[in-house]
Amino acid sequence: MLKFEEVNYDYFGKCLKICDGRTEMLVTIDVGPRIISYRLNGKENIMCEDKKENSTMEGGVFSEVFGERKWYIYGGHRLWFSPEHNPKSYFPDNDKVRYEILDNKVILTPPPQLETGMQFVLEIEFSENKAKINHIIQNIGEDDIKISPWAMTVVDENSLAILPQSSKDTGLLSNRNLSLWAYTDIYDDRLFIGNKYITIKQDSDCKNNLKVGFNNEDGWLAMVNKSQLFVKKFDYIENAEYPDNHCNCECFTNFFMMEIESLGELKYLSKGEKTSHAEVWELYDCDKSFDPKNENEISKFVKDNIPL
């Protein structure tokens, strides 16, 4: 039985608490929205909570669009759009969020982004120990825009991401692409690139940023931390266009958090048109460990623990 309750949650103000008997989720409604906490009962929150304001934006080019306001990452899960743009991607979503509960679903609607010409909507639906997160963007501006809905999950320090590479037999054609950002060091000890999997480990002692993107045709990402296994599943649209050199999945990490991301199809929207991208979340107990740089151990962990 689902239970919905408004609670005050420390730095983040008023949140909607959602319990399904197995998991607990907190969604900010004073700001955002952000899925700022997600955990199994009796376990710790797997999401990053940026109470120290490690990641903010204000002034300079940002102020030319958004004035004296300030953007905060907050942490947790949010809807964004790609390709990333400075400063329009960093819309300061610091206002109250409307929400509507419909049986096992909650629809969260923040104020319209007048400066970007977009309206974001986040839908969260619960069923069979899973949560479906639907990310909707509507063009409310006068001009056509070309965007991809970007499902951005900011998880806590010490997270370990498991990223499956394409295994499709394409004959004489390539089957995998890997995009590397300028600041990424291919020899970074946090990064392992195998034939079947990529793993990335968050390390708070490492101050350098790291980001990779790739074509994920298997339709899932996973993360292990705090004795929990977090799995995100999504559709891959064959022959669709994706951002960042055809990347429908990306992973970023720095000194205080990790982002595990999936992206929807990149398409044009005329005024009034919408686009959406959905993820299905699963959360499991997980006390098992493996060597993140040993592909045989990674494969065995995936086979034994991730329902695919």
HELIX and SHEET records of a PDB file:
HELIX    1   1 ASP A   10  PHE A   12  5                                   3    
HELIX    2   2 GLY A   60  PHE A   66  1                                   7    
HELIX    3   3 LYS A   88  TYR A   90  5                                   3    
HELIX    4   4 PRO A  243  HIS A  246  1                                   4    
HELIX    5   5 GLU A  295  ASN A  305  1                                  11    
SHEET    1   A 4 LYS A   3  ASN A   8  0                                        
SHEET    2   A 4 LYS A  14  CYS A  19 -1                                        
SHEET    3   A 4 THR A  23  THR A  28 -1                                        
SHEET    4   A 4 ILE A  35  LEU A  40 -1                                        
SHEET    1   B 2 THR A  56  MET A  57  0                                        
SHEET    2   B 2 TRP A  71  TYR A  72 -1                                        
SHEET    1   C 6 GLY A  76  SER A  82  0                                        
SHEET    2   C 6 ILE A 145  VAL A 155 -1                                        
SHEET    3   C 6 MET A 258  LEU A 263 -1                                        
SHEET    4   C 6 CYS A 249  THR A 253 -1                                        
SHEET    5   C 6 LEU A 210  PHE A 214 -1                                        
SHEET    6   C 6 LEU A 178  LEU A 180 -1                                        
SHEET    1   D 3 GLY A  76  SER A  82  0                                        
SHEET    2   D 3 ILE A 145  VAL A 155 -1                                        
SHEET    3   D 3 LYS A 267  LEU A 269 -1                                        
SHEET    1   E10 ARG A  98  LEU A 102  0                                        
SHEET    2   E10 LYS A 105  THR A 109 -1                                        
SHEET    3   E10 MET A 118  SER A 127 -1                                        
SHEET    4   E10 LYS A 130  ASN A 139 -1                                        
SHEET    5   E10 LYS A 274  ASP A 285 -1                                        
SHEET    6   E10 GLN A 228  LYS A 233 -1                                        
SHEET    7   E10 TRP A 220  ASN A 225 -1                                        
SHEET    8   E10 LEU A 160  PRO A 164 -1                                        
SHEET    9   E10 TYR A 197  LYS A 201 -1                                        
SHEET   10   E10 LEU A 191  ILE A 193 -1                                        
END                                                                             
